[in-house]
Amino acid sequence: MTVLCLVEIADGSVRDASQRALSVATALAGSAGEDVAAAWVGSGEAVSRAELSAAGVGVGYAILLGAGIDYAPLAWARALAGLAGVAGPVSAVVAAATDRGNEVLAHLAAITGQPMAANCVSATRSGPDKIDLVRQRWAGSLLEEADLDSPLALLTVAADAVAAQPEASPARAGEVDVRTYEPELTDGDLLVQATESADRKAGVSLATARVVVGGGRGVGGPDGFAVLEELADLLGGALGVSRVVTSQGWRPHRQQVGQTGTKITPELYLACGISGAIQHMAGCQGAKTIIAINTDPDAPIIAKATYAVIGDLHEVLPALIAALKSANQTS
């Protein structure tokens, strides 16, 4: 039996969320003595074999959809359905609980008629066609223990609650057998396609950034984000915002952190002028360190922060930027 994991790739590497999904897929396979296989859309050279090997992957499937086709959710799902027969017998298909992962596995559930469990934290085989799950509910505010009974389990993994894979070992790269797979598609499978615009592709991805500088109502307006962008650039990070900022039209929705935005898992989240409503905290609770800068010592985010600076961000951030620039010049 095989556990098949859909991995999303960027610049030749497995995305962070997919690395965490591989952790759950590997643990699930290990609980039943099964193998782990990975699948991605792109060529056989599109992803590092060392990364796959470090995750315990034995076989990788490069899905070839055709020239000019990037993200077509139904086509991706159709390919996974076909792979379930080729790479099989497949007991489970796992993906990261990203926008793409959730959408593709929802299509796969419709194609196969099998149940899908979203936002899983762990999965263990407890019997034939039975998996014990722990998954997030209510935007991660509680964990649910559940059983999934299905000959083909479909799972997405809540990346913010799962440990990342260890560093890849180049010496093990040759252990992965990479094969190509061309699914049989219809025009209907390619009816819906999406691609990222050039401006979204530029810079650091909010979902995978190791440092995120966030701004809320306290920034004051659209012009106030210039200093936050400068700080994010100095730290090699991404800019994130609260929902009120996007509601006001100050920044685009793709930069929103929260329950209805992007869930982030950075090493550092620097939250500036953000009160910390529960919907926002649901999106940043995966951050290892939260530093809050706020004039209100009673703001909810202060109680959740690792460190807090009670002060005006318009005074704190310029001083921080000056210190960083000075440190860079002397180093």
Residue pairs with C-beta under 8 A, 6 or more apart in sequence:
1 32
1 34
1 35
1 89
1 90
1 91
2 29
2 34
2 35
2 36
2 37
2 59
2 87
2 88
2 89
2 90
2 91
3 25
3 26
3 28
3 29
3 34
3 35
3 36
3 37
3 90
3 91
3 92
3 93
3 94
4 25
4 37
4 38
4 39
4 80
4 83
4 84
4 87
4 90
4 92
4 93
4 94
5 18
5 21
5 22
5 25
5 36
5 37
5 38
5 39
5 57
5 93
5 94
5 95
6 18
6 21
6 38
6 39
6 40
6 76
6 80
6 93
6 94
6 95
6 96
6 101
6 104
6 105
7 14
7 15
7 18
7 21
7 22
7 38
7 39
7 40
7 47
7 52
8 14
8 15
8 17
8 18
8 40
8 96
8 98
8 100
8 101
9 15
9 18
9 40
9 42
9 46
9 47
10 205
10 208
12 46
12 47
12 48
13 47
13 48
13 51
14 22
14 47
14 48
14 51
14 52
14 55
15 96
15 98
15 207
15 208
16 159
16 164
16 207
16 208
16 265
17 96
17 97
17 98
17 101
17 157
17 159
17 207
17 208
17 265
18 95
18 96
18 101
19 51
19 55
19 164
19 165
20 96
20 157
20 159
20 162
20 163
20 164
20 165
21 94
21 95
21 96
21 97
21 101
21 156
21 157
21 159
21 162
22 36
22 38
22 55
22 56
22 57
22 94
22 165
23 55
23 157
23 162
23 163
23 164
23 165
24 94
24 120
24 121
24 122
24 123
24 155
24 157
24 162
25 36
25 92
25 94
25 157
26 36
26 55
26 56
27 122
27 123
27 124
28 34
28 92
28 94
28 123
28 124
28 125
28 131
28 155
29 35
29 36
29 56
30 56
31 124
31 125
32 91
32 125
34 91
34 125
35 58
35 59
36 55
36 56
36 57
36 58
37 57
37 58
37 59
37 60
37 61
37 87
37 90
38 47
38 52
38 55
38 57
38 59
38 60
38 61
39 60
39 61
39 62
39 63
39 79
39 80
39 83
39 87
39 181
40 46
40 47
40 60
40 61
40 62
40 63
41 63
41 65
41 70
41 71
41 76
41 79
42 62
42 63
43 62
43 64
43 180
44 60
44 62
44 178
44 179
44 180
46 62
47 60
48 168
48 173
49 60
49 173
49 174
49 175
49 176
49 178
50 168
50 169
50 170
50 172
50 173
51 165
51 168
52 60
52 176
53 168
53 169
53 172
53 173
53 174
53 175
53 176
54 165
54 166
54 167
54 168
54 169
54 172
55 165
57 176
58 175
58 176
58 177
59 87
59 176
59 177
59 178
59 179
60 176
60 177
60 178
60 179
61 83
61 86
61 87
61 178
61 179
61 180
61 181
62 178
62 179
62 180
62 181
63 76
63 79
63 83
63 181
63 182
63 183
64 180
64 181
64 182
65 72
65 75
65 76
65 79
65 183
65 185
69 75
69 190
69 193
70 193
70 194
70 195
71 100
71 193
71 194
71 195
72 189
72 190
72 192
72 193
72 194
73 100
73 103
73 104
73 107
73 192
73 194
74 107
74 188
74 189
74 190
74 191
74 192
75 183
75 185
75 189
75 190
76 100
76 104
76 107
77 104
77 105
77 107
77 108
77 110
77 111
78 107
78 111
78 183
78 184
78 185
78 189
79 181
79 183
79 185
80 93
80 104
80 108
81 108
81 111
81 112
82 181
82 183
82 184
83 90
83 181
83 183
84 90
84 93
84 112
84 152
86 181
90 152
91 125
91 151
91 152
91 153
92 123
92 131
92 152
92 153
92 154
92 155
93 105
93 108
93 152
93 153
93 154
93 155
94 123
94 155
94 156
94 157
95 101
95 102
95 104
95 105
95 155
95 156
95 157
96 156
96 157
96 159
97 118
97 119
97 120
97 156
97 157
97 158
97 159
98 159
98 207
101 156
101 157
102 118
102 156
105 116
105 118
105 154
105 155
105 156
106 116
108 114
108 116
108 154
109 115
109 116
109 154
112 152
112 154
114 150
114 151
114 152
114 153
114 154
115 148
115 150
115 153
115 154
116 154
116 155
116 156
117 133
117 135
117 146
117 148
117 153
117 154
117 155
117 156
118 135
118 155
118 156
119 135
119 136
119 137
119 140
119 156
119 157
119 158
120 133
120 134
120 135
120 136
120 155
120 156
120 157
120 158
121 134
121 135
121 136
121 143
121 157
121 158
121 161
121 162
122 133
122 134
122 162
123 131
123 132
123 133
123 134
123 153
123 155
124 131
124 132
125 131
125 132
126 132
126 147
129 149
129 150
129 151
130 147
130 148
130 149
131 147
131 148
131 150
131 153
131 155
132 145
132 146
132 147
133 144
133 145
133 146
133 147
133 148
133 155
134 143
134 144
134 145
134 146
135 143
135 144
135 146
135 158
136 142
136 143
136 144
136 158
136 161
137 143
137 144
139 259
139 278
139 279
139 282
140 158
140 160
140 161
140 263
140 282
140 285
141 278
141 282
148 155
158 263
159 263
159 265
159 286
160 263
160 264
160 265
160 285
160 286
161 286
200 254
203 238
204 232
204 236
204 237
204 238
205 238
206 212
206 238
206 239
206 240
206 254
206 255
206 257
206 262
206 264
207 262
207 263
207 264
209 237
209 238
209 264
209 266
210 236
210 237
210 266
210 267
210 268
211 232
211 235
211 236
211 237
211 238
211 266
211 267
211 268
211 269
211 270
212 232
212 237
212 238
212 239
212 240
212 257
212 264
212 266
212 268
212 269
212 270
212 284
212 287
213 228
213 229
213 231
213 232
213 235
213 237
213 238
213 239
213 240
213 270
213 272
214 228
214 239
214 240
214 241
214 242
214 257
214 269
214 270
214 271
214 272
214 274
214 284
215 224
215 225
215 228
215 239
215 240
215 241
215 242
215 245
215 251
215 272
215 273
215 274
216 241
216 242
216 244
216 245
216 271
216 272
216 273
216 274
216 275
216 280
217 242
217 244
217 245
217 248
217 273
217 274
217 275
218 272
218 273
218 274
218 275
218 294
218 295
218 313
219 225
219 228
219 245
219 250
219 272
219 273
219 313
220 273
220 314
221 250
222 249
222 250
222 251
224 314
225 239
225 241
225 250
225 251
227 314
227 317
227 318
227 321
228 239
228 272
228 317
229 239
230 321
231 270
231 317
231 320
231 321
231 324
232 238
232 239
234 321
234 324
234 325
234 328
235 268
235 270
235 324
237 266
237 268
239 251
239 255
240 255
240 256
240 257
240 262
240 264
240 269
240 284
241 250
241 251
241 255
241 256
241 257
242 256
242 257
242 258
242 274
242 275
242 277
242 280
243 256
243 258
243 260
243 261
243 277
243 279
243 280
245 251
245 255
245 256
246 252
246 253
246 255
246 256
246 261
253 261
254 262
255 261
255 262
256 262
256 283
257 263
257 264
257 280
257 283
257 284
258 279
258 280
258 282
258 283
258 284
259 278
259 279
259 280
259 282
259 283
260 279
261 283
262 283
263 282
263 283
263 284
263 286
264 283
264 284
264 286
264 287
265 286
265 287
266 287
266 288
267 287
267 288
267 289
268 287
268 288
268 289
268 291
269 284
269 287
269 289
269 290
269 291
270 291
270 293
271 284
271 290
271 291
271 292
271 293
271 294
271 301
271 305
272 293
272 294
272 313
272 316
272 317
273 293
273 294
273 313
274 280
274 292
274 294
274 299
274 301
275 294
275 296
275 299
275 300
275 301
276 292
276 299
276 300
276 301
276 302
276 304
277 300
278 300
280 301
281 300
281 301
281 304
284 290
285 304
289 306
289 307
290 301
290 304
290 305
290 306
290 307
291 305
291 306
291 307
291 308
291 309
292 299
292 301
292 302
292 304
292 305
292 307
292 308
292 309
293 308
293 309
293 311
293 313
293 316
293 317
294 301
294 302
294 308
294 309
294 310
294 313
295 310
295 311
295 312
296 302
296 310
297 308
297 310
302 308
302 310
309 316
